[in-house]
Amino acid sequence: MSFKIAIIGAGSVGFTKKLFTDLLCVPEFRDIEVALTDISQHNLDMIRAILDKIVEANGFPVKVTADTDRRRALEGAKYIISCVRVGGLEAYADDIRIPLKYGVDQCVGDTICAGGILYGQRNIPVILDFCKDIREVAAPGAKFLNYANPMAMNTWAAIEYGKVDTVGLCHGVQHGAEQIAEILGAKSPGELDYICSGINHQTWFIDLKLNGRKIGKEELIAAFEAHPVFSQQEKLRIDVLKRFGVYSTESNGHLSEYLPWYRKRPEEISRWIDMSDWIHGETGGYLRHSTETRNWFETEFPQFLASAAKPIDPARRSNEHASHILEALETGRVYRGHFNVKNNGVISNLPADAIIESPGFVDRFGINMVSGITLPEACAATCMASINVQRMSVHAAVSGDIDLLKLAVLHDPLVGAVATPEEVWQMVDEMVVAQARWLPQYADAVPAAKERLAKSTVKTRDWAGAARRNVRSIEELRAEKSALKKAV
């Protein structure tokens, strides 16, 4: 088979490498063209060198190109994959830093909460530019696969306003299933069957079977509490499991910032998080992790390049959805996964316009969702709170309506549990002013926001958060990796 795939934001080097090697695990895909595009020539050069090394080592006829001209990269592409982070780590640092001044302590801040909403404001105008290019220069009927967060908002905008065939992809469901399989003593994750449904990062395992045997709430709770690691790392998720009766896909840290109950008071945060790794609730944990990963990759690039000169092993293909979806669409080999699409009745007790994440099957006819799912009422209520925020956020991002943006942030569950309306209004003004270069739709609102900030009497605090860690140096990371190797 010969067709073209374009990857936007290909400078996300590690993730692009994973997607590429996954694609080449499909025998029919070894004659495709992969066009890489990014705004950073430096990052493009790095990923191009790595992918060229993979192609050379494996002797495949696949063609790899790299171009900062996005439209040129998209010309004739049948599939377009996006993994962009608009504003990079500089803007992301503001997503964490500014809300902290108002008491909003986030672990990740990339889905909802103050950081996720502003992240969406930066991404959506760019996503709509992608869609315009796809409509104009990509292959007719091209499919857009969005990996970028905030997943639901980006996918919502691409479908409703971009008018492009779009699916959002995440790996939270797979990771949650791997956890459950482990605590139940499965020999492999494949022994676990499940129905998992909801919205991105708030998806719920509403039916579980291990080798055909149904797994109930009490057995699941007992298994998590007996596990020596997860019982400590996932305290909040286990508490939600006890109260809701179903397990959430999302990590302890992520889930904590989508709910109004666990991060509302600094003294409460330490009860529910675990500091063994950033993902379990550390303040600004993903920002620290992303910064360290970028620094490490820049320093150790020669080693990453050398490691690319290895034969591809199809048995080590990842469970990221993209390659499996494309394989099903092109070959007809059926794939079952969990996809972010417009609801349109798939989940009976969520709105039709919402972007849901739910099971579906892929074949030559496309992505076919399993309809008629009804969430437990508590799960639906929690999802609804986020959906309302997402809807307002998307419409604000498209219209440039700063008042609607403030209302979206005000209705965020965690922000509303922590901050007053006056604090929310000032926080949004401050974030819009700080990130103005990435928010063209708010250009007319920035001068008035600056004036309000100059006259404001709302007090803020100089606070690093309840559980902050410093970014580790390259030397510290080397020492830690060396110690882990010795321990093994």
C-alpha positions, 0 to 999 in steps of 0.5 A: 500500500502506498499513501501519505500520512502527515504528522503535525507537531512531529517535534514531539520526538519520542511520541513521533518515533513511537507512532512511526515504528508502530506504523511500520509494524504493519507489513502493508505499510512499509511503502508509505510516505510520512511527512513530518511538520513542526514550527521548530526546525531544530526538533524536525531535524532531530526526529528526521534523523531518528526516523531515517536511521530506523528506515535505514536499519530496517531496509524499508522503502518508506519515504520520510520528509520533514518541512516547516511548511505545514501546507506542503506537508499536508498536500495529498495526505490521506491521514493527518495526526496532530500532537501539538502543544501550542505555546510549548513549555513557556505557556504551560508554565503560566497555566500552572503558575498563575492559577497557583496565585489564586489557590488553584493547585493543579497536577497536570492542567491540560484537560479542564481546570484553569490550565486546561481551559487556557491550553484549549484557547491557545490550541483551538485557533491553530487546530482550526487552521489545520482543518482549513489546510486539510480541507484545501490541500489534503486528500479528499475525505482525509481523516484527522487523528487528534492526540493533542490535549485538551482532547475533548475541546480540540476534537469538539472544535475540529468537528463543529467548526473545522468541518473535518472527519476527526477522531480523538485518541488517548491511551488512558483506557489501555493503561487503566485496563493494564492496572486492573489486569495486574491487580486481578492476577491476569497473566496478560491484559488480554484476559480482561474484557471491559466496557469503558465509557465516558469522556476523555480522562473521565472514562469509567470501567462500567463492566469488567470480566476476567476470562469471562467471569464478571468482576464486581465492585467489592472484588475490585476494591479488595484487589486494589487495597491489597496491591502493595504499590497501587494501594499507595499511589491510587488512594484517590481513585480507590476512594472514588471507586468506593463511592461511585462503584466503578473505577476511573481510567485517569491517573490519581493526579489527573483525576484529582483536578477534575473533581471539586473534592480532593484538591480544594484545601492545601492541607487535604491534598497530601492525604490523597496524592503520592509523591513517588512519581509526578502522575500521582498528584504532585503540584505541577508534576507534568510540567516538571516531568516534561521539562526534565524530559526535554532537557534529557533528550537534548543532552542525550540525543546521540544515544537516542539516535544510536538506539534507532539503528535496530530492527523493528519488532512487531511484537513490541508494537504499542497499544496507541490507537493510531496504527491499529485504526489505519490498519483496520481502515486500509486492510479490513482487519477489525480493531476494537478501541476507545475513541473520542467522537461526537456523542450523537446518542452513543451514551444515552445520558450525556448530551448529543453535542459532547465529545465522548470516549467510548468503545468502537470497532474499525474496519474498511467502513470506518469507525463504528461506535457501540451505541446504547450505553448508559453511565451510572448516574454519578459518573454521568453527573461528573462528566456533565460538569466537565462537558459544560465547561468544555462547551463554553471553552470551545465557543469562547476560543472560537469567538474570542469572547473573554466574558464567556471564557471567564464563565467557563473557568468559573464553572470548572469544578476545582476552580469553583471549589477554590476561588471566588468570582472576583478571583476568577475574573482577575485570574483569567485577565492575568492569564490572557495578558501573559499568553497574549501572543498565543491568543490572537482571538483575544487581541481586542480584549487584552488592553482592557484586561491590562487596565483592570489588572492595574486597578485590581484590589484582589489579593493573590499569594506567592505560593509554589503549591502544596506538593511541589518539586524542583526540576532535576538537573541532568546530573541528578537524572543520570545519578537516578537512572544509574541507581535504578540500573544497579538496583535491577 
